[in-house]
Amino acid sequence: MPQGSSILELPSIAYFAIGGFAMFFGLFFLVFLWDVPQLVYLCGPITIIPGTVSILLGVRQWRHERVVVEFANWARSQRRIKMDLMAQRIGRSRFETEKLLGEAIDDGLVKGVIDRSADEFVAQDGDEGRAHFVGVCPNCGGNVDAWYFPEERVTCPYCERTVAVPAVSVKT
């Protein structure tokens, strides 16, 4: 779901702004219009209660944003990691982990792909153009379907030969 597509998915700064605006007017009514009790009784609860709720939602959303940023920082440090191992290391369920990873990728906090064939996350930060994908073994034609980096060795599960890294041409 894109950021801001639901009222409960706004950025934390929006909740703080809405709550601060409502609280300002609520306090204005309480302080300057204290002599007119009808306005205080009418406008006070209408502004102070929603303002407080909005600020509390902002705090909740801010904490969630911090969790996503911390997770993204950790995920960037992992070059390649199995999804089950990732969930185990952060102490969450597989579903929650994939949801966090999706949010981090959507927000642009981490670059990478989930390789469903190997069931692992492959980070691409700092390694643009270096990661390679092997679909078919050049030796026997078997289906390898693996992401790897030049310093890693990938062996074909069928012929058990090492798959060679394609030569990278440098343009000057």
Contacts in CASP RR format, 6 or more apart in sequence:
PFRMAT RR
TARGET T0000
AUTHOR 0000-0000-0000
METHOD contacts of the structure
MODEL  1
MPQGSSILELPSIAYFAIGGFAMFFGLFFLVFLWDVPQLVYLCGPITIIP
GTVSILLGVRQWRHERVVVEFANWARSQRRIKMDLMAQRIGRSRFETEKL
LGEAIDDGLVKGVIDRSADEFVAQDGDEGRAHFVGVCPNCGGNVDAWYFP
EERVTCPYCERTVAVPAVSVKT
1 9 0 8 1.000
2 106 0 8 1.000
3 9 0 8 1.000
3 11 0 8 1.000
3 106 0 8 1.000
3 107 0 8 1.000
4 10 0 8 1.000
4 11 0 8 1.000
8 57 0 8 1.000
10 61 0 8 1.000
11 61 0 8 1.000
11 65 0 8 1.000
12 58 0 8 1.000
12 59 0 8 1.000
12 61 0 8 1.000
12 62 0 8 1.000
12 65 0 8 1.000
15 54 0 8 1.000
15 55 0 8 1.000
15 57 0 8 1.000
15 58 0 8 1.000
15 61 0 8 1.000
16 54 0 8 1.000
16 55 0 8 1.000
16 58 0 8 1.000
18 51 0 8 1.000
18 54 0 8 1.000
19 50 0 8 1.000
19 51 0 8 1.000
19 52 0 8 1.000
19 54 0 8 1.000
19 55 0 8 1.000
20 51 0 8 1.000
20 54 0 8 1.000
20 55 0 8 1.000
22 47 0 8 1.000
22 48 0 8 1.000
22 50 0 8 1.000
22 51 0 8 1.000
22 54 0 8 1.000
23 47 0 8 1.000
23 48 0 8 1.000
23 51 0 8 1.000
23 52 0 8 1.000
23 55 0 8 1.000
25 43 0 8 1.000
25 47 0 8 1.000
26 43 0 8 1.000
26 44 0 8 1.000
26 47 0 8 1.000
26 48 0 8 1.000
27 48 0 8 1.000
29 39 0 8 1.000
29 40 0 8 1.000
29 43 0 8 1.000
29 44 0 8 1.000
29 47 0 8 1.000
30 40 0 8 1.000
30 44 0 8 1.000
30 48 0 8 1.000
33 39 0 8 1.000
33 40 0 8 1.000
33 43 0 8 1.000
34 40 0 8 1.000
67 100 0 8 1.000
68 100 0 8 1.000
68 103 0 8 1.000
68 104 0 8 1.000
68 107 0 8 1.000
68 109 0 8 1.000
69 104 0 8 1.000
69 109 0 8 1.000
71 90 0 8 1.000
71 100 0 8 1.000
71 101 0 8 1.000
71 104 0 8 1.000
72 104 0 8 1.000
72 107 0 8 1.000
72 108 0 8 1.000
72 109 0 8 1.000
72 110 0 8 1.000
73 109 0 8 1.000
74 90 0 8 1.000
75 81 0 8 1.000
75 86 0 8 1.000
75 101 0 8 1.000
75 104 0 8 1.000
75 110 0 8 1.000
75 121 0 8 1.000
75 123 0 8 1.000
76 110 0 8 1.000
76 123 0 8 1.000
76 125 0 8 1.000
78 86 0 8 1.000
78 121 0 8 1.000
78 123 0 8 1.000
79 122 0 8 1.000
79 123 0 8 1.000
79 127 0 8 1.000
79 149 0 8 1.000
80 120 0 8 1.000
80 121 0 8 1.000
80 122 0 8 1.000
80 123 0 8 1.000
80 147 0 8 1.000
80 149 0 8 1.000
81 89 0 8 1.000
81 120 0 8 1.000
81 121 0 8 1.000
82 118 0 8 1.000
82 119 0 8 1.000
82 120 0 8 1.000
83 94 0 8 1.000
83 97 0 8 1.000
83 98 0 8 1.000
83 114 0 8 1.000
83 119 0 8 1.000
83 120 0 8 1.000
83 121 0 8 1.000
84 94 0 8 1.000
84 119 0 8 1.000
86 97 0 8 1.000
86 101 0 8 1.000
86 121 0 8 1.000
87 93 0 8 1.000
87 94 0 8 1.000
87 96 0 8 1.000
87 97 0 8 1.000
90 97 0 8 1.000
90 100 0 8 1.000
92 100 0 8 1.000
98 114 0 8 1.000
101 110 0 8 1.000
101 114 0 8 1.000
101 121 0 8 1.000
104 110 0 8 1.000
105 111 0 8 1.000
105 112 0 8 1.000
110 123 0 8 1.000
110 125 0 8 1.000
111 123 0 8 1.000
111 124 0 8 1.000
111 125 0 8 1.000
111 128 0 8 1.000
112 121 0 8 1.000
112 122 0 8 1.000
112 123 0 8 1.000
112 124 0 8 1.000
112 125 0 8 1.000
113 121 0 8 1.000
113 122 0 8 1.000
113 124 0 8 1.000
113 147 0 8 1.000
114 120 0 8 1.000
114 121 0 8 1.000
114 122 0 8 1.000
115 121 0 8 1.000
115 122 0 8 1.000
115 145 0 8 1.000
115 146 0 8 1.000
115 147 0 8 1.000
117 145 0 8 1.000
117 146 0 8 1.000
118 145 0 8 1.000
118 146 0 8 1.000
118 147 0 8 1.000
122 131 0 8 1.000
122 147 0 8 1.000
124 131 0 8 1.000
127 149 0 8 1.000
130 149 0 8 1.000
130 150 0 8 1.000
131 147 0 8 1.000
131 148 0 8 1.000
131 149 0 8 1.000
132 147 0 8 1.000
132 148 0 8 1.000
132 149 0 8 1.000
132 150 0 8 1.000
132 165 0 8 1.000
132 166 0 8 1.000
133 145 0 8 1.000
133 146 0 8 1.000
133 147 0 8 1.000
134 144 0 8 1.000
134 145 0 8 1.000
134 146 0 8 1.000
134 148 0 8 1.000
134 154 0 8 1.000
134 163 0 8 1.000
135 143 0 8 1.000
135 144 0 8 1.000
135 145 0 8 1.000
135 146 0 8 1.000
136 142 0 8 1.000
136 143 0 8 1.000
136 144 0 8 1.000
137 143 0 8 1.000
137 144 0 8 1.000
137 156 0 8 1.000
137 158 0 8 1.000
137 159 0 8 1.000
137 161 0 8 1.000
137 163 0 8 1.000
138 163 0 8 1.000
138 164 0 8 1.000
139 156 0 8 1.000
139 159 0 8 1.000
139 161 0 8 1.000
139 163 0 8 1.000
140 156 0 8 1.000
140 158 0 8 1.000
140 159 0 8 1.000
140 161 0 8 1.000
141 158 0 8 1.000
142 156 0 8 1.000
142 158 0 8 1.000
142 159 0 8 1.000
144 154 0 8 1.000
144 156 0 8 1.000
144 157 0 8 1.000
144 163 0 8 1.000
146 154 0 8 1.000
148 154 0 8 1.000
148 163 0 8 1.000
150 165 0 8 1.000
150 168 0 8 1.000
153 162 0 8 1.000
154 162 0 8 1.000
154 163 0 8 1.000
155 161 0 8 1.000
155 162 0 8 1.000
155 163 0 8 1.000
156 163 0 8 1.000
END
